[in-house]
Amino acid sequence: MPAVALEAAAEVLASTQRQHVPLAVSPVAGLPELREALARRYRQRGATGLTAEQVLVTAGAKTGLFALLSELLQPGDDVLMPTPNWFGFDDLVRRAGGTLRALPLAAADNYVLRPQVLRAALTPATRLLIISNPNNPTGRVYSQAEWTELLAVTDEFPQLWVLSDEIYEGICFGPEAVPTLLAQPDVHQRHVVVSGFSKSLALAGWGVGCVVVPPALAPAIAARLFGTGAAAPTPAQAAALAATQHAESISGALCAQLAPTRAQLLAGLAALPGAPAIIAPEGTYYVFADFTRFLAPEWPAVEASARLVELLAAAGVEVVDGATCGAPGFARLSYAVPAADLEEALTRMQETFARLPMPAEIPG
């Protein structure tokens, strides 16, 4: 946890105690100084003209995401999402009334989303396109050039909203910083971003997120937040403000801390039996490992994937089943763990997989 964030939150509490007054309640859209700090940071990243009024601070990123989806979607609206992607989108879209439609991408070409593939998948009935950048679970980062090509397609659909989940934007191991959707031309004023402080700024557990929307949409989102929940507590927002003001140093230190275990996990996976070529993730703190070679061929893929995850859990290795992200036989593994724990996990995985027959070893 960043010391500057902890100190800022502690000062809010100490000041309240010194003055013998109740803890201040934030406006539902967030403390003005935090909204302005976030807007300033996005402007520094290329979102010229963005104002604090377009930024709404929420009690966690998921709260903001659900408010946004609930405001945008009507019952049955088509929502297109390239997969693999975060498993939580499915339930949130459903609860907001939408119908999620997967657009499968391939690990073999590093989950590239080609403009012609996107154009073929979009229809006049598609209300929303969801892209995570960096992607959870794959760690794929979509570059500025890729955004330009993809948005040239979405611009052909004036009714389409584009949502970019950027909660991991500060965890990047590629040659360039992760581009924000907010810095791209928005011809139809239909680009929205969801982010938060738990990942890139190391404030897990503080329950602060944000959404950034076009000016015309901001009052409706604020009204929905007011009618359905409460603002994030002021000490948590003070921590978020301090983290925002020191975002580059916090994210830089986090990436430096993660780099050794990232390399350790990649090397350990490459040493497993029959390991395919692994493309190192450019963002997040996950590796999305291909374990399809270990699936029991007599089982349906989703069931076989669940069984494999159960075998790993029985060995004391907890992973996220790739089937929940649209990719059975893959698993999301975190490298945001101590090196000794990661080494033990890799040893147990090696032992577990050594006991499983590879498809080529199974009698015909």
Helices and strands as residue ranges (DSSP letters): H 3-19, H 32-44, G 52-54, E 55-58, H 61-72, E 78-83, H 88-95, E 99-104, G 107-109, H 115-121, E 126-132, H 144-154, E 161-165, G 181-183, E 191-196, E 209-212, H 218-228, H 234-245, H 247-270, E 286-290, G 292-294, H 301-314, E 320-321, G 322-325, E 330-334, H 339-354, G 359-361
